[in-house]
């Protein structure tokens, strides 16, 4: 993606934190005609596997995306974080135009299919543990009859994407002077929009470069 130097984040830990906090991602691979094909899905990050980590997930077997992964085509995964409109009326410096503040991470790599049934089941268990709300009523795979679970597993295709490239972007008014940055942060912090307030907090806690 286009990342001016003053918005660039190369810190792997920061990128991983955003990917884990915003794990419902867009996965994009070229289809058989060479056109981009996207699937929106939750992905787990295993930060310990590979220099930049490995993404794990699954798609429905009816979804042709797994075939594009199996073909060894490069895949882009987009993780979008908090974002907010920025009004030029907040600036002390004029003239100015509106813009948008946001954080995002792009992870690229080549996927491989996971065909071992035990590994697929382990992935499903990890997904449930990651997203199921804790408590006495928490659901788990063990609640399913074995034959039902086996049938559901046959209806999906699991995959892994070792991350070959990681791009972080934090566009948080770094191109404005300190006064404009402060006024923007204050306006966002006072917003009724929780996303805007999150952006204000991100501006106050500048990401590592």
C-alpha positions in Angstrom: 0.0 0.0 0.0 1.0 3.6 -0.3 2.8 4.5 2.9 4.5 7.9 3.2 7.5 7.7 5.6 5.9 9.8 8.3 3.0 7.3 8.5 5.1 4.1 8.2 5.2 1.6 11.1 7.9 -1.1 10.8 7.6 -2.4 14.4 6.4 -6.0 14.1 5.0 -6.1 17.6 2.7 -3.1 16.8 1.5 -4.7 13.6 0.8 -8.0 15.3 -1.1 -6.2 18.1 -3.4 -4.5 15.5 -3.9 -7.8 13.6 -4.9 -9.6 16.8 -7.2 -6.8 17.9 -8.8 -6.4 14.5 -8.7 -10.0 13.4 -11.7 -9.9 11.1 -9.8 -9.3 7.9 -10.1 -9.1 4.1 -8.1 -11.8 2.3 -7.4 -11.1 -1.4 -6.0 -13.5 -4.0 -6.1 -13.5 -7.8 -8.8 -15.8 -9.3 -8.4 -17.9 -12.4 -9.0 -14.9 -14.6 -6.4 -12.8 -12.8 -9.0 -10.6 -11.1 -8.8 -9.9 -7.3 -11.0 -12.3 -5.3 -11.8 -11.3 -1.7 -13.1 -13.2 1.4 -13.9 -11.5 4.7 -13.1 -13.8 7.6 -11.5 -14.1 11.0 -7.9 -15.1 11.1 -5.6 -16.2 13.9 -2.1 -15.0 14.1 0.6 -17.4 15.3 3.4 -14.8 16.0 5.9 -17.5 17.0 5.9 -19.3 13.6 8.2 -17.6 11.1 10.0 -14.2 11.2 6.8 -12.3 10.7 4.3 -14.8 12.0 1.7 -17.1 10.3 -2.0 -16.6 9.7 -4.4 -19.5 10.1 -8.0 -19.7 9.0 -10.6 -21.6 6.9 -13.2 -21.0 4.2 -16.2 -22.9 3.1 -15.4 -25.7 0.7 -17.9 -24.1 -1.7 -15.8 -20.9 -1.7 -13.4 -21.1 -4.6 -10.8 -19.0 -2.7 -9.1 -22.1 -1.3 -8.4 -23.2 -4.9 -6.6 -19.9 -5.5 -4.5 -20.4 -2.4 -3.7 -24.0 -3.4 -2.5 -22.7 -6.8 0.3 -20.9 -4.9 -0.8 -17.3 -5.8 0.3 -14.4 -3.7 -2.3 -13.4 -1.1 -2.8 -10.0 0.6 -4.6 -9.8 3.9 -5.9 -6.4 5.1 -6.5 -5.6 8.7 -8.3 -2.3 9.3 -8.2 -0.5 12.6 -9.8 2.5 14.0 -10.5 5.4 11.6 -12.1 8.8 11.7 -12.9 11.9 9.6 -10.8 15.0 10.3 -12.3 18.4 9.7 -10.1 21.3 8.6 -12.2 23.5 10.9 -10.2 22.0 13.8 -6.9 23.4 12.5 -5.3 26.6 13.5 -3.5 26.6 10.1 -5.5 27.6 7.0 -6.3 27.0 4.2 -6.7 23.3 4.7 -8.9 20.4 3.5 -10.6 17.4 5.1 -8.8 14.1 5.6 -9.1 10.8 7.3 -7.0 9.4 10.2 -6.6 5.6 10.5 -4.4 2.7 11.3 -4.0 -0.5 9.1 -1.8 -3.4 8.5 -1.2 -5.4 5.3 0.2 -8.9 5.5 1.3 -10.7 2.3 2.3 -14.3 1.7 1.5 -17.5 -0.1 -1.0 -19.8 1.4 -0.9 -23.6 1.9 -3.8 -25.9 2.6 -4.1 -27.8 5.9 -5.5 -31.2 5.1 -4.7 -33.2 8.2 -8.1 -33.7 10.1 -6.5 -33.4 13.5 -4.8 -30.1 12.5 -8.1 -28.7 11.2 -9.9 -29.7 14.4 -7.1 -27.9 16.4 -7.6 -24.8 14.3 -11.3 -24.8 14.9 -10.8 -25.3 18.7 -8.3 -22.4 18.6 -10.8 -20.2 16.8 -13.5 -21.0 19.4 -11.2 -20.3 22.3 -10.2 -17.0 20.7 -13.7 -15.7 20.2 -16.2 -17.5 22.5 -17.0 -15.3 25.5 -15.7 -16.8 28.7 -18.0 -18.0 31.4 -19.9 -21.1 32.7 -22.0 -21.1 29.5 -19.0 -20.9 27.1 -19.4 -23.2 24.1 -16.7 -25.6 22.9 -16.3 -28.2 20.1 -16.8 -30.9 22.7 -20.5 -30.0 22.7 -20.9 -31.5 19.2 -21.5 -35.1 18.4 -18.4 -36.6 16.7 -20.1 -37.4 13.5 -21.7 -33.9 13.2 -18.3 -32.3 13.8 -16.7 -34.6 11.2 -19.3 -33.6 8.7 -18.8 -29.9 9.3 -15.1 -30.3 8.9 -15.6 -31.8 5.5 -17.5 -28.7 4.5 -14.5 -26.4 5.1 -10.9 -26.0 3.9 -8.3 -24.9 6.3 -5.2 -23.0 5.4 -2.1 -21.2 6.7 -0.3 -18.1 5.3 3.3 -17.7 6.4 3.7 -13.9 6.3 6.4 -12.8 3.9 5.8 -9.1 4.1 4.2 -6.9 6.7 3.3 -3.2 6.2 2.0 -1.0 9.0 0.4 2.4 8.5 -0.6 4.9 11.2 -2.0 8.1 9.6 -2.5 10.2 12.7 -1.9 13.8 11.6 1.9 13.4 11.8 2.1 15.7 8.8 0.5 18.6 10.7 2.2 20.8 13.3 1.9 20.3 17.0 -0.9 22.8 17.4 -3.1 21.2 14.7 -2.3 17.8 16.0 -3.5 18.8 19.5 -6.7 20.4 18.2 -7.5 17.4 16.1 -6.9 15.0 19.0 -9.1 17.1 21.3 -11.9 17.2 18.7 -11.8 13.5 18.2 -11.7 12.8 21.9 -14.9 14.8 22.4 -16.7 12.9 19.6 -19.8 10.7 20.2 -18.2 8.2 17.9 -16.2 5.5 19.8 -14.0 5.0 16.7 -13.1 8.7 16.7 -12.2 8.5 20.4 -10.0 5.5 19.7 -8.2 7.5 17.1 -7.6 10.3 19.6 -6.1 7.8 22.0 -3.9 6.4 19.2 -2.7 10.0 18.5 -1.8 10.5 22.1 0.2 7.3 22.2 2.3 7.6 19.0 3.1 4.2 17.5 6.8 3.1 17.3 8.5 3.5 14.0 
